[in-house]
Amino acid sequence: MNSRSAGGSLTPEGTRGGAATTLLLAVAVAVTAACAQVAPGPTSAPATSAPSGQSVRVPDVIWVPSDVAVVMKMLEMAQVKPGDVVYDLGSGDGRIVILAAQKFGARGVGVDLNGDLVQQSRENAVKAGVADRVTFLQQDLFLTDLSEATVVTLYLFPDVNRRLMPKLRRELRPGSRIVSHDYDLGDWPPEKTVEVALPDRAHYVYFWRIAP
């Protein structure tokens, strides 16, 4: 599973005004100045090259970028802080882990099958001044070891989330947090759901915590 899921949406707990809006715009410019946005696409993507040791396969989704306001809400709901390790599965241009490092002091790991997006993410991290705190891996998220993660972020299709759920429960440590843009985790009810109202539509962010 790799390129950021095209689908899923989350709705902010409210619109930001004044200084907050200015801050978000500044962050967006700093993080995505060199990022070309990828338009929404179908439920499948072209096959892509994979690192040595992994077979090539078709990504589960086409990457669609989450709005910076949604990303900030995801990281806030997950209570990201220094000392956290944020894994973004289907990381696209790297904006989530870059913002986690830049604005919340965390370390981050982005995982995507698309080699071009992984390279773009690394370049974006350098431009954002956080290349020493984030890592981007070109690999299958279903084969990625999540045991180091304290926070996992998702923007994937519902069926991908459901397939991923057993892995999250198996590999994440108690107290680890999960946030998903737009799509839930099937029959695993979230602890909290927040709507993020943007001009295009309402987006939703779902929050879970791994029980002790």
Order of alpha helices (4+ residues) and beta strands (2+ residues): alpha-alpha-beta-alpha-beta-alpha-beta-beta-alpha-beta-beta-beta
